[in-house]
Amino acid sequence: MPLKYKWECLTEACPEQYDVFDEQGRQVAYVRARWGRVTASCPDFGGYMVFDDDFADDGMSGCFKDTDQRNQYQQLIEDAIDGYYVSLNK
């Protein structure tokens, strides 16, 4: 499934980080993978955390193990971003 948002890589490892933008070029999330956790926060709302999960068993990883894992988490994070913004517009 193609990604809905534009993911701009800030750093590739230790931590792996992204700014995520919508179609209008507005930043909708900041994503960070570090210490075996991946988090996504929405900058427009005081950094509200919309996603937080362990992605590595070792608790030390600062990047995804491969493209498949990265793609899986990108989809999960996009779903979380969508859910958060939909809940704000109710």
PAKOL-916387 format. One line per field, with one value per atom (N, C-alpha, C, O): residue number from 1; x, y, z. Coordinates in steps of 0.001 Angstrom, whole numbers, plus 524288, in hexadecimal, padded with zeros to 5 digits. Each point is the difference from the previous one (the first is absolute). Layout:
# residues N
num = (NUM; ...) .
X = (X; ...) .
Y = (Y; ...) .
Z = (Z; ...) .
//
This chain:
# residues 90
num = (1; 1; 1; 1; 2; 2; 2; 2; 3; 3; 3; 3; 4; 4; 4; 4; 5; 5; 5; 5; 6; 6; 6; 6; 7; 7; 7; 7; 8; 8; 8; 8; 9; 9; 9; 9; 10; 10; 10; 10; 11; 11; 11; 11; 12; 12; 12; 12; 13; 13; 13; 13; 14; 14; 14; 14; 15; 15; 15; 15; 16; 16; 16; 16; 17; 17; 17; 17; 18; 18; 18; 18; 19; 19; 19; 19; 20; 20; 20; 20; 21; 21; 21; 21; 22; 22; 22; 22; 23; 23; 23; 23; 24; 24; 24; 24; 25; 25; 25; 25; 26; 26; 26; 26; 27; 27; 27; 27; 28; 28; 28; 28; 29; 29; 29; 29; 30; 30; 30; 30; 31; 31; 31; 31; 32; 32; 32; 32; 33; 33; 33; 33; 34; 34; 34; 34; 35; 35; 35; 35; 36; 36; 36; 36; 37; 37; 37; 37; 38; 38; 38; 38; 39; 39; 39; 39; 40; 40; 40; 40; 41; 41; 41; 41; 42; 42; 42; 42; 43; 43; 43; 43; 44; 44; 44; 44; 45; 45; 45; 45; 46; 46; 46; 46; 47; 47; 47; 47; 48; 48; 48; 48; 49; 49; 49; 49; 50; 50; 50; 50; 51; 51; 51; 51; 52; 52; 52; 52; 53; 53; 53; 53; 54; 54; 54; 54; 55; 55; 55; 55; 56; 56; 56; 56; 57; 57; 57; 57; 58; 58; 58; 58; 59; 59; 59; 59; 60; 60; 60; 60; 61; 61; 61; 61; 62; 62; 62; 62; 63; 63; 63; 63; 64; 64; 64; 64; 65; 65; 65; 65; 66; 66; 66; 66; 67; 67; 67; 67; 68; 68; 68; 68; 69; 69; 69; 69; 70; 70; 70; 70; 71; 71; 71; 71; 72; 72; 72; 72; 73; 73; 73; 73; 74; 74; 74; 74; 75; 75; 75; 75; 76; 76; 76; 76; 77; 77; 77; 77; 78; 78; 78; 78; 79; 79; 79; 79; 80; 80; 80; 80; 81; 81; 81; 81; 82; 82; 82; 82; 83; 83; 83; 83; 84; 84; 84; 84; 85; 85; 85; 85; 86; 86; 86; 86; 87; 87; 87; 87; 88; 88; 88; 88; 89; 89; 89; 89; 90; 90; 90; 90) .
X = (80342; 7FCBE; 8037B; 80384; 7FB91; 8034A; 7FF11; 7FBC7; 80831; 7FF96; 7FCB0; 80031; 7FCD0; 7FC91; 802F9; 7FEE5; 804D7; 802DF; 80584; 801FD; 80072; 80578; 80376; 7FF7B; 803FF; 80397; 80558; 8026E; 7FF61; 80518; 803C7; 7FF62; 80488; 803CF; 803A5; 80263; 7FE00; 80386; 80538; 8041F; 7FBB3; 804AC; 7FE91; 7FB8E; 80836; 7FEEA; 800DD; 7FDFB; 804FB; 800FF; 80196; 8027E; 7FBFB; 801AA; 7FF2C; 803DB; 7F793; 7FAFF; 7FE8C; 801CC; 7FAF3; 7FD9E; 7FB6A; 7FCA8; 80332; 7FC1F; 7FD9E; 8028F; 7F87B; 7FD38; 7FC6C; 7FDCF; 801A8; 7FBB0; 7FC1E; 80186; 7F96E; 7FBE8; 7FC5D; 7FE34; 800C0; 7FD00; 7FB2F; 80007; 7FBCC; 7FB41; 8006C; 80409; 7F7C6; 7FFFC; 800D3; 801FC; 7FC83; 800A1; 8055D; 80110; 8023E; 80534; 80044; 80408; 7F7B8; 7FFFB; 8024D; 7FEC6; 80484; 8022B; 7FBC2; 7FDA3; 8016A; 7FBFE; 80253; 7FD3D; 807CF; 80262; 805F3; 80264; 7FFD4; 8059D; 80086; 7FD92; 8059C; 8009E; 805AE; 803A4; 7FCFB; 80549; 8004D; 7FC9D; 8077B; 80123; 80517; 80425; 7FB75; 804A2; 7FF1B; 7FBA5; 80881; 7FFD8; 7FBD2; 7FD97; 80192; 7FC54; 7FA4A; 7FC88; 8026E; 7FAA3; 7FF68; 803AA; 7F7B5; 7FEBA; 7FB67; 7FC1C; 80466; 7FBEB; 7FEA8; 8033B; 7F7F2; 7FE47; 7FCE7; 7FC6F; 804F7; 7FD31; 7FE2A; 80255; 7F97A; 7FDAB; 801B7; 7FE73; 804B3; 8024C; 7FC1A; 800F2; 7FABC; 7FC35; 7FD1F; 7FD72; 802EE; 7FD0F; 8039C; 7FF06; 80525; 80392; 8030A; 801A7; 7FF1C; 802E5; 7FCEF; 8024A; 7F883; 7FCB4; 801AF; 80045; 800D8; 801CC; 7FB65; 7FC62; 803CC; 7FBCD; 80184; 7FCA8; 8086E; 801C0; 804CC; 80375; 7FCBE; 80469; 8001B; 7FC47; 807FC; 80035; 805A6; 80389; 7FD4B; 80514; 8008E; 7FC90; 807B9; 800CF; 804A0; 800C6; 8024F; 80498; 80028; 7FE9C; 80319; 80042; 8047B; 7FFC4; 8044A; 804A8; 7FFC0; 80328; 7F924; 7FF94; 80467; 8007B; 802B3; 80472; 7FFBD; 802B8; 7FA25; 80001; 7FE58; 7FC5E; 80665; 7FEC5; 7FE24; 7FF8B; 7FF5E; 7FDF1; 7FD33; 800E2; 7FBC5; 7FD30; 803C5; 803F6; 7FACB; 803A6; 8001B; 803F1; 7F7B5; 7FFDC; 7FB74; 7FCE0; 802CF; 7FBEB; 7FA95; 7FC5B; 80306; 7FADB; 7FE0A; 7FB73; 807F6; 7FE6D; 7FEB3; 7FC20; 8071F; 7FEFB; 7FAB8; 7FCE7; 8020C; 7FB05; 7FB5D; 7FC04; 80480; 7FBD8; 7FECD; 7FB75; 8089A; 7FF34; 7FE1B; 7FCF8; 804BC; 7FE04; 7FA19; 7FD38; 800DE; 7FA57; 7FD27; 7FBFC; 80612; 7FD91; 7FFE6; 7FC1D; 80820; 80059; 7FC4C; 7FD72; 8023D; 7FC51; 7FA60; 7FCE9; 801C7; 7FAC0; 7FF17; 7FBBF; 8083E; 7FF83; 7FF6F; 7FCE8; 8060A; 7FF8E; 7FA7F; 7FD80; 800A3; 7FAB3; 7FBF0; 7FC7D; 803F7; 7FC4A; 80007; 7FBE3; 808AC; 80063; 7FD64; 7FCE1; 80460; 7FDBD; 7FA2B; 7FD26; 800FF; 7FA5B; 7FD45; 7FBD4; 80681; 7FD97; 7FFAD; 7FC7B; 80716; 7FFE5; 7FBA1; 7FE0A; 80071; 7FC13; 7FA72; 7FC76; 802B4; 7FAB3; 7FCD7; 7FB77) .
Y = (7FB6C; 80494; 804E3; 8006B; 80338; 804B4; 8038A; 8000A; 802DC; 80393; 804B9; 801DE; 80001; 8047B; 80520; 803DF; 7FC20; 804AB; 7FFDB; 7FBE0; 808C0; 80063; 7FF83; 80303; 7F936; 7FF0D; 80230; 7FE3B; 80596; 8025A; 7FE0A; 80121; 7FBEC; 7FDC0; 80449; 802D9; 7FD90; 803BD; 7FD78; 8024C; 7F8F2; 7FCDD; 7FA4E; 7FE6C; 7FE80; 7FA8E; 7FC29; 7FBA4; 805E2; 7FC4D; 802CE; 8041D; 7F988; 80181; 805B1; 8029D; 7FF79; 7FDA1; 800CD; 803AC; 7F8D8; 800C1; 803BF; 7FF06; 8054F; 80412; 801F3; 80021; 80162; 801FC; 80480; 80010; 803AC; 803AC; 7FE0C; 7FE5E; 801CC; 7FDE9; 80480; 802F7; 7FD7B; 8045E; 7FE26; 7FBDA; 80755; 7FEC4; 8023B; 80229; 7FD49; 801B5; 805D8; 801C3; 80146; 805A9; 801D1; 804AF; 7F79E; 80144; 80158; 801DA; 7FD3F; 800F9; 7FB4D; 7FB87; 8057E; 7FBB9; 7FDD7; 802E0; 7F804; 7FD7F; 7FC7B; 7FE5D; 80077; 7FCA6; 8004D; 8015F; 7FD4A; 7FF24; 7FA69; 7FE8A; 7FE4A; 7FA71; 7FEFB; 801EC; 7FAF7; 7FED3; 7FA52; 7FE17; 7FF46; 7FAA8; 80019; 8014E; 7FD49; 8000A; 7FC7A; 7FF9D; 7FDD6; 7FC80; 7FBC9; 7FE54; 7FFF5; 7FBC9; 801AC; 7FCAE; 8086D; 80218; 803A6; 802B7; 7FD48; 803CB; 8033D; 7FDE5; 8074C; 8038A; 803C8; 8012B; 800B6; 8040C; 80400; 7FEA7; 80643; 80434; 80400; 800A1; 8020A; 803FA; 80559; 801A7; 8010F; 804EA; 80465; 80360; 7FCB7; 8043C; 7FFD9; 803CF; 7F7EA; 7FF6A; 7FED7; 7FC73; 80695; 7FF8E; 7FAED; 7FE3E; 7FF62; 7FB1F; 7FB55; 7FC3D; 803F3; 7FBB5; 7FAD7; 7FFA5; 7FC6B; 7FAEA; 7FCE1; 7FEA2; 80042; 7FD01; 7FA4A; 7FCC0; 80204; 7FAA4; 7FF19; 80354; 7F816; 7FE8A; 7FA11; 7FD95; 8000C; 7FA49; 7FE1C; 802B1; 7F8B0; 7FD65; 7FD8E; 7FD17; 80408; 7FDAF; 7FC41; 7FD3D; 802A8; 7FC97; 7FD17; 80221; 7F902; 7FCBD; 8017D; 7FEEB; 8038A; 800FD; 804FF; 800B3; 802C2; 804D8; 803D6; 803EC; 7FB03; 80361; 8024C; 803CD; 7FA07; 8018C; 805A2; 801E2; 800C7; 8055B; 80097; 80457; 7F728; 8001A; 7FAD5; 7FC1D; 803EE; 7FB41; 7FC0F; 8017B; 7F976; 7FBFA; 7FF86; 7FE63; 80305; 7FFA3; 8032E; 8022F; 7FE0B; 80303; 7FDF2; 80314; 7F7CB; 7FDC7; 801D4; 80173; 7FE7C; 801C3; 805D9; 801AE; 80168; 80598; 800F3; 80323; 7FA34; 800A6; 7FE8F; 802B2; 7F919; 7FE52; 8044E; 80150; 800DB; 80415; 80515; 802D4; 7FE62; 804B5; 7FFA1; 803D7; 7F7A8; 7FF53; 80086; 802A1; 7FAE5; 80059; 805A1; 801C0; 80106; 80569; 80379; 80369; 7FBC1; 80313; 7FF19; 803AD; 7F78B; 7FED8; 802E6; 8020F; 7FE1D; 802BC; 805E2; 80288; 7FFA0; 80594; 80130; 803AF; 7F92E; 800C6; 7FFB9; 80347; 7F8DC; 7FF5E; 804A8; 801B0; 8005F; 80483; 804C7; 8029E; 7FE83; 804A8; 7FF69; 803DC; 7F776; 7FF21; 8010A; 80264; 7FBD4; 800C3; 805D7; 80196; 80184; 805A5; 802BC; 80409; 7F9C2; 80281; 7FE29; 80159; 7FB99; 7FE15; 80434; 7FF22) .
Z = (80000; 80000; 80000; 80340; 7F935; 7FFD0; 804B7; 8024C; 7FF0A; 8046B; 7FE87; 7FB93; 80821; 7FF3C; 800BA; 7FD5E; 8062D; 80160; 7FDC6; 7FE87; 80142; 7FE52; 804DB; 803B7; 7FC32; 8045A; 7FE8C; 7FC3F; 806B5; 7FF14; 80424; 804A3; 7F9A8; 803A4; 80208; 7FCF3; 80833; 8027A; 8013E; 7FF10; 80311; 800FE; 7FF1E; 800EE; 7FD45; 7FEA5; 8046F; 7FFD2; 80427; 8043D; 804FC; 7FFEA; 80465; 80546; 80159; 80133; 7FEB6; 7FEB0; 7FA40; 7FD78; 80091; 7FADE; 800DD; 80350; 7F9AB; 800E8; 7FAE6; 7FBEE; 80469; 7FB6C; 80194; 80448; 7F82F; 8002A; 7FBF6; 7FBBE; 80596; 7FC97; 7FE7E; 80356; 7F78E; 7FDF1; 7FD05; 7FD91; 802AB; 7FD05; 7FA70; 7FE85; 7FE74; 7FA86; 7FF65; 7FBFD; 807F5; 7FFC8; 80207; 80042; 80126; 801E4; 805C3; 801DA; 8010A; 805A6; 802D9; 7FEBD; 8050C; 80316; 8038D; 8030C; 7FC8B; 80335; 80436; 80395; 7FC03; 803FC; 7FFD3; 7FC10; 8085B; 80092; 801EE; 803E2; 7F968; 80148; 8017B; 7FD85; 806A4; 801E0; 801C3; 802D4; 7FB76; 801B7; 80318; 7FDEF; 80717; 8035C; 804B1; 80200; 7FFBB; 80485; 7FF5D; 803D0; 7F748; 7FF08; 7FFF9; 7FFC2; 8007E; 7FFEC; 7FB5B; 7FE78; 7FF5A; 7FBEF; 801F1; 801E1; 7FDA2; 801B7; 7FB99; 7FCA2; 8037C; 7FC5D; 80315; 802EE; 7FC62; 802AA; 7FC06; 7FBD7; 80580; 7FCA0; 801E9; 8043E; 7F8BB; 801D2; 800DE; 8034B; 7F9E4; 80091; 80536; 80173; 80156; 804DA; 80491; 80318; 7FD49; 80467; 80017; 80428; 7F753; 7FFCA; 801F6; 801ED; 7FD9C; 801CF; 7FD73; 7FB37; 807F0; 7FE20; 7FDD1; 802DC; 7F811; 7FD87; 7FF26; 7FED3; 801C6; 7FF36; 8035B; 8004E; 8023E; 80359; 80042; 801DA; 7FC4C; 7FFD7; 80029; 7FE2A; 80408; 7FFBC; 7FAA1; 7FE52; 7FEF0; 7FADC; 7FFDC; 7FC24; 8080E; 80026; 8052F; 80415; 7FBB4; 804AE; 803A5; 804AE; 7F93A; 80320; 80348; 8038F; 7FB4B; 802F1; 7FEF9; 802BD; 7F965; 7FECF; 7FA7D; 7FEE1; 7FDBE; 7FA80; 7FF4A; 80286; 7F9F9; 7FEB0; 7FA71; 7FDFB; 7FF81; 7FAAB; 7FEF6; 802B1; 7F966; 7FE95; 7FDA0; 7FDB6; 802D8; 7FE2E; 7FA12; 7FDC5; 7FFA2; 7FA53; 7FDCE; 802EE; 7F7F4; 7FD59; 80142; 8009D; 7FFC7; 8013D; 80550; 8008E; 80353; 8052E; 7FFE0; 8024D; 7FB03; 7FF92; 7FD69; 801EB; 7F9C5; 7FD3D; 8037B; 7FFFD; 802F3; 80392; 803F3; 800E3; 80176; 803E9; 7FD92; 8026F; 7F8E1; 7FD6B; 7FF37; 800CD; 7FDAA; 7FF54; 80537; 80053; 803B9; 8052F; 801FB; 8023A; 7FCF5; 801CC; 7FCE0; 80239; 7F8A5; 7FCDE; 801CC; 80035; 80113; 8020F; 80522; 800E7; 8027A; 804FF; 7FF2E; 802AB; 7F9B2; 7FEC6; 7FE10; 801D2; 7FA7F; 7FDEB; 80458; 80042; 80320; 80448; 803A6; 801D6; 7FF37; 8037D; 7FD96; 8028F; 7F891; 7FD84; 7FF13; 8004D; 7FE96; 7FF6A; 80536; 8001E; 8042D; 80526; 8016F; 802DE; 7FB32; 80115; 7FD14; 801BB; 7F9D5; 7FCB8; 800FE; 7FD0A; 80713; 8013D; 8029B; 80155) .
//
